[in-house]
């Protein structure tokens, strides 16, 4: 597709990719190489280089508003996050009775494709059918996820490559990341906040959503919290209670699918007193996805690698001028010009999905 003159090829890479790709080029674990990724993707011939951090901000706008709507209107709670396709497959097969608890938001990857094909096409004048969306992701489950959602008859995402596959593609083309200089992603889907950045670490989606949900629930509060450190770290299950606008908000964060079943069973029995639960399949979250570089695991303990990669995202978040998704200026303008209200009719068409129970695979 990169060589096809009739296709306009657009790239977007996940938050966690920038925290690990450098390892494939012998740079130290914990190196943030986002500027070099932009340059490498341009050398490879992509027509536009965007950043999935931006669509992660859209995910937060939709997910935080959906959560608040459920809390205010007696909707189904607790609400589970829906960013991880491994988790979605697990709940569809094993806990179909909990599907109404799942957020209807598409993942940042799928939102990215829908936004590029149906909004960037309007901004650029390129027909949606001529745009080919490639995402670079930390895991192979994202390759399966690309078949999950379509908007107006078009697949949201056309091809998914992993972090390791991007490293291989660069090397095949003589592009050595360690020798590149930094460049910026293209606008408008290259603008993002610190909230979009931390999605790649366990607890990141929860923290990002809370930064916006708290603001919606209690807009007059003189001080709105920014860092929710109780949901950070590598414990398999974390929980915290926050008081927002006179209401108690109980949240839980689970990473590693082995840790999720007990919680699902408690939710099914009506015994889990939570409003919001984040679930990520991989222990440590997406920074430790199965498509990430593996060489470092030979010399370092996995927990050490997970902490160093998560630190890349949290350090970048700390120095961002905007750290809440609802303060992303491009996003605010795109909602106002094209999408309307978060969770509104147009937002539902572009950015939400639905789920159905799928049969379990039974061994003969
Ligand atoms: S947690 Fe793992 S399986 Fe889920 S999206 Fe992230 S990398 Fe993929």
Boltz pocket constraint, residues with backbone or C-beta under 6 A from the ligand:
constraints:
  - pocket:
      binder: B
      contacts: [[A, 83], [A, 84], [A, 85], [A, 86], [A, 87], [A, 138], [A, 139], [A, 140], [A, 141], [A, 142], [A, 280], [A, 281], [A, 282], [A, 285], [A, 286], [A, 287], [A, 288], [A, 289], [A, 290]]
      max_distance: 6.0
